[in-house]
Amino acid sequence: MKKSPLPRGLKTLFAFRRTFRAGALLLCCLSVLPLFGTDADAERIYMRGLEQYKAGQYRDAASTFEDSLIEADSGAIRANSLLAQIGAWRMCGLRYKEFQAIERLLSEYPEYAGNFIGMVEREYEIALDFCHGWRDPAYWSLRWIPWLTDGDKSQEIFEAALKRAPFAKQSAWARLHLAYLYQEQGMTSRAMEQLRLLLKQYPDSKLCRYAYLALADTLFELAKRGDGDGRYVREATEVLHEFERRYSDKDEREWANRKLIEAGDIQAQRLREMADFYRKNGKSDVSNRYLARVVREYPASQSAVQAEADLAKGDDTFVPGDFPKQEGRRVPQYEAHQIPAQEAREVLILPGAGGNHYLLPVPDLQLEQGKDVKK
């Protein structure tokens, strides 16, 4: 019996599968061939990059040194290519690329890094440049446009430098700046971790003054949101007392005193809330003990007056004392109001349009024609 011929589509499919298998086999054979150049090629490319560097063509030299690194077989030539590339990026003023080359050198070829400490210190210097406003151009060909720049890289660089040298002389500033950046990003726990490390590792640093204040302020904000066991407010109180002991002559002492008064208010409010809880559950004796603590330990707090009144009602043996002594002023509270929205109006004349000399846009007052606007 004669076999029926295959449809044309199936023939094409089978032919494609045979071709694909043959191509895959060819790729497997080619994969075992050497893909890298020789050290001689790398040295020749390196010398060309060195000539570009001497001619002031630093951007081209950095790319040429990258080609030399790829071609080289030995670690020494690769490390030398990276060292030359670091210098080229530095001469270009591309700080972030210089940092990336330093990190690659320290990670892959640390034995050829030479001055390891100097390399890490350079990373700190680059991060500080970004802290002080330095920004790399977003596009090298458009580097003449001042506002077309890349973002702030200080966080990434400081984190990398701290992993390599956590006790360098610039690390105190690095931790303080990282705490600020983490706080801006909503990572409060990481920010407090950096502040605590700064205070623990560098107790004699001038930056501790700001670390104490930043840590206390952060702890107070957490205590306001909810501090069930009072851990945050207790630590904030300890931090502020230490600040007052060390910096009694600083301008922030008044702010610290007000925050300590606020800490007493927070702790007294927490005790009073616990007293209310036990009173509602029929445990008046436990409630009275918490109220007595408010009156005894925080007599100048905002909760003391009401706590004393509640204690006088619930405990027949309680005798009210004298008026509490005022401990100073609290941080003033200001009521925030939303700025009223302005009604959108059609603009008749734009400043500078048509060669006019208007400094502000002229809105359409939507007046009737012939009506005198003067009154």
C-alpha positions in Angstrom: 0.0 0.0 0.0 1.4 3.4 -1.0 2.0 5.8 1.9 0.2 9.1 1.7 2.6 12.1 1.3 3.0 14.4 4.2 1.3 17.7 4.1 3.5 20.6 3.1 3.3 22.3 6.5 4.6 19.2 8.3 7.5 18.9 5.9 8.5 22.5 6.6 8.3 21.9 10.4 10.5 18.8 10.2 13.0 20.6 8.1 13.2 23.4 10.6 13.7 21.0 13.5 16.6 19.3 11.7 18.2 22.7 11.0 17.7 23.8 14.6 19.4 20.7 15.9 22.3 21.2 13.6 22.7 24.8 14.7 22.6 23.9 18.4 25.3 21.3 17.8 27.4 23.9 16.1 27.0 26.3 19.0 28.0 23.6 21.5 31.2 22.9 19.5 32.0 26.6 19.3 31.5 27.0 23.1 34.5 24.9 23.9 36.8 27.3 21.9 38.7 30.0 23.8 36.7 33.2 24.0 39.3 35.4 25.6 42.2 37.2 24.1 45.8 37.0 25.2 47.8 39.1 27.6 49.8 40.5 24.6 46.5 41.8 23.1 45.6 43.2 26.5 48.9 45.0 26.9 48.6 46.5 23.4 45.1 47.8 24.2 46.3 49.1 27.5 49.1 51.1 25.9 46.6 52.6 23.5 44.5 53.7 26.5 47.5 55.1 28.2 48.2 57.3 25.1 44.6 58.5 25.2 45.0 59.3 28.9 48.2 61.3 28.3 46.4 63.2 25.5 43.6 64.2 27.9 41.0 61.9 26.3 40.0 60.5 29.7 36.5 59.2 28.7 37.9 57.3 25.7 40.8 56.0 27.8 38.4 54.6 30.4 36.6 52.6 27.7 39.9 51.4 26.3 41.0 50.2 29.7 37.8 48.3 30.0 38.6 46.5 26.7 42.1 45.7 28.0 40.5 44.2 31.2 38.3 42.0 29.1 41.1 40.8 26.8 43.6 40.0 29.7 44.1 36.5 31.1 46.2 37.3 34.1 44.9 39.0 37.2 47.8 41.4 37.3 47.0 42.9 33.9 43.3 43.1 34.8 44.0 44.8 38.1 46.3 47.3 36.3 43.6 48.0 33.8 41.1 48.7 36.6 43.6 51.0 38.4 44.1 52.9 35.2 40.4 53.1 34.7 39.9 54.5 38.2 42.2 57.3 37.4 40.5 58.0 34.0 37.1 58.2 35.6 38.4 60.5 38.3 39.8 62.8 35.7 36.5 62.8 33.8 34.7 63.9 37.0 32.4 60.8 36.9 32.5 60.0 40.6 30.0 57.2 40.6 31.8 55.3 37.8 35.0 55.8 39.8 33.4 54.2 42.8 32.1 51.3 40.8 35.7 50.6 39.5 37.1 50.8 43.0 34.5 48.4 44.3 35.3 46.0 41.4 39.0 46.2 42.2 38.5 45.6 45.9 36.1 42.7 45.4 37.8 40.8 42.5 41.5 41.7 42.9 42.2 42.9 46.4 45.7 41.5 46.4 46.6 44.0 43.6 44.8 47.0 45.2 48.0 48.3 46.7 46.8 51.0 49.2 43.6 49.3 50.4 43.0 51.9 53.1 43.5 54.7 50.6 40.9 53.1 48.2 38.3 52.9 50.9 39.0 56.5 52.0 38.5 57.5 48.4 35.0 55.9 48.5 34.2 58.0 51.6 35.4 61.1 49.8 33.2 60.4 46.8 30.2 59.8 49.1 30.9 63.1 50.9 31.1 64.9 47.5 27.6 63.6 46.7 26.4 64.8 50.2 27.7 68.3 49.4 25.8 68.5 46.2 27.9 66.8 43.5 26.0 65.1 40.7 27.4 63.2 37.7 26.0 64.1 34.3 23.2 61.9 33.2 24.6 61.8 29.6 28.3 62.4 28.8 27.5 64.0 25.4 25.1 66.4 27.1 27.3 67.1 30.2 27.3 70.8 29.3 23.6 71.1 30.4 23.9 71.9 34.2 20.5 70.5 35.3 20.7 67.2 33.3 22.4 65.2 36.0 22.1 61.8 37.7 20.8 61.2 41.2 22.3 61.2 44.6 24.5 58.1 45.1 25.7 58.8 48.6 23.6 56.1 50.3 24.9 53.3 48.1 28.5 54.5 48.5 28.4 55.0 52.2 26.8 51.5 52.7 29.6 49.9 50.7 32.4 51.9 52.4 31.0 51.0 55.9 31.1 47.3 55.1 34.8 47.5 54.2 35.9 50.0 56.9 33.2 50.5 59.6 35.7 52.4 61.9 37.3 54.8 59.4 37.5 58.4 60.4 34.7 59.4 58.1 32.3 56.6 59.2 30.7 58.8 61.9 29.6 61.3 59.3 28.5 58.4 57.1 26.2 56.9 59.8 24.7 60.3 60.6 24.0 60.9 56.9 22.6 57.4 56.4 20.3 57.9 59.3 18.9 61.1 57.7 18.4 59.3 54.3 16.7 56.3 56.0 14.4 58.6 57.9 13.5 60.4 54.7 12.6 57.1 53.1 10.4 56.0 56.1 12.9 53.4 57.3 12.8 54.5 60.9 14.3 51.4 62.5 17.4 51.5 60.2 17.8 55.2 61.0 17.8 54.6 64.7 20.3 51.7 64.3 22.8 54.0 62.6 22.3 56.7 65.3 22.8 54.1 68.1 26.0 52.8 66.4 27.3 56.3 66.1 26.8 57.0 69.8 28.3 53.7 70.8 31.3 53.6 68.5 32.2 57.3 68.5 31.3 58.7 71.9 33.8 61.6 71.6 32.8 62.7 68.1 31.4 66.2 67.6 28.6 64.6 65.6 27.2 62.9 68.7 25.5 66.2 69.6 23.2 65.9 66.5 22.9 62.1 66.9 21.4 62.5 70.4 18.9 65.1 69.2 17.9 63.1 66.1 17.5 59.8 68.1 15.4 61.5 70.9 13.1 63.2 68.4 12.6 59.9 66.5 11.8 58.0 69.7 9.3 60.7 70.7 7.5 60.4 67.4 7.3 56.6 67.8 6.0 57.0 71.4 3.2 59.3 70.2 2.0 56.7 67.7 1.8 54.0 70.4 4.1 52.9 73.1 2.5 50.1 75.0 5.3 49.3 77.4 6.8 52.8 77.4 10.1 51.5 75.9 10.5 54.4 73.4 9.7 57.2 75.8 12.1 55.7 78.4 14.9 55.5 75.9 14.2 59.0 74.7 14.4 60.3 78.3 17.7 58.6 78.9 19.1 60.1 75.6 18.0 63.6 76.5 19.4 63.3 80.1 22.7 62.2 78.6 22.6 65.1 76.1 22.0 67.6 78.9 24.9 66.2 80.9 27.3 66.4 78.0 26.1 69.6 76.2 24.8 71.8 79.0 26.0 75.0 77.2 24.5 74.3 73.7 21.5 76.1 72.2 19.4 72.9 72.0 19.2 72.6 75.8 15.9 74.5 75.9 14.5 72.1 73.3 15.7 69.2 75.3 14.1 70.5 78.5 10.8 70.9 76.7 11.0 67.4 75.3 11.6 66.0 78.8 8.4 67.7 79.9 6.7 66.1 77.0 8.1 62.8 78.0 6.5 63.1 81.4 3.2 63.9 79.7 3.4 60.8 77.6 4.3 58.5 80.5 1.6 60.0 82.7 -1.0 59.7 79.9 -0.1 56.0 79.5 -0.5 55.3 83.2 -3.8 57.1 83.2 -5.1 55.1 80.3 -4.2 51.9 82.1 -6.0 53.2 85.2 -9.1 53.8 83.1 -8.9 50.3 81.7 -8.8 48.7 85.1 -11.6 50.9 86.5 -13.9 50.0 83.6 -13.2 46.3 84.3 -14.2 46.7 88.0 -10.6 46.7 89.4 -10.7 50.0 91.3 -7.8 49.2 93.6 -5.5 48.5 90.7 -6.8 51.7 88.9 -6.1 53.8 92.0 -2.5 52.5 92.2 -1.9 53.7 88.6 -3.5 57.1 89.4 -1.4 57.4 92.4 1.7 56.9 90.3 0.7 59.7 88.0 0.2 62.1 90.9 3.4 61.0 92.6 5.9 60.6 89.7 4.5 63.2 87.2 2.9 65.9 89.3 3.4 68.6 86.6 2.1 66.6 83.7 -1.1 67.4 81.9 -2.8 64.2 83.2 -2.0 64.9 86.9 -4.9 67.2 87.7 -7.6 64.8 86.3 -5.8 61.8 87.8 -5.9 63.5 91.2 -9.6 64.2 90.8 -10.3 60.6 89.8 -8.2 59.3 92.7 -10.1 61.6 95.2 -13.4 60.1 94.0 -12.3 56.5 94.1 -10.1 56.4 97.2 -11.5 57.7 100.5 -8.1 57.7 102.1 -6.5 59.9 99.5 -5.6 63.5 100.6 -4.9 66.0 97.8 -1.6 67.8 98.0 -0.4 71.2 97.1 -0.5 72.6 93.6 2.3 71.0 91.5 5.4 73.1 90.7 5.7 74.0 87.1 8.7 72.5 85.4 9.0 74.8 82.4 7.3 75.4 79.1 6.2 72.7 76.7 6.7 72.6 73.0 4.1 75.0 71.6 1.4 73.3 69.4 0.2 75.1 66.3 -3.0 74.4 64.5 -2.5 73.8 60.8 -5.0 75.2 58.3 -5.2 74.4 54.6 -4.5 77.2 52.2 -7.7 78.1 50.5 -7.7 77.1 46.8 -7.8 79.9 44.3 -10.4 79.9 41.6 -9.1 79.1 38.2 -9.5 81.9 35.7 -8.7 82.2 32.1 -5.5 84.1 31.3 -5.7 86.8 28.7 -2.0 87.8 28.4 1.0 85.7 29.3 4.2 87.4 30.4 6.6 87.9 27.5 4.1 86.8 24.9 4.3 88.8 21.7 7.2 90.9 23.1 5.1 92.5 25.9 6.7 93.6 29.2 4.2 92.1 31.6 5.8 90.5 34.7 2.6 88.7 35.8 -0.2 87.0 33.8 -3.3 89.1 33.2 -6.4 87.2 34.1 -9.8 87.5 32.5 -12.1 89.3 35.1 -15.1 88.3 33.1 -16.6 91.8 33.2 -19.5 92.9 31.0 -18.5 95.2 28.1 -19.2 98.9 28.8 -19.2 98.4 32.6 -17.0 100.7 34.5 -14.7 98.8 36.9 -13.9 101.8 39.0 -16.0 102.4 42.1 
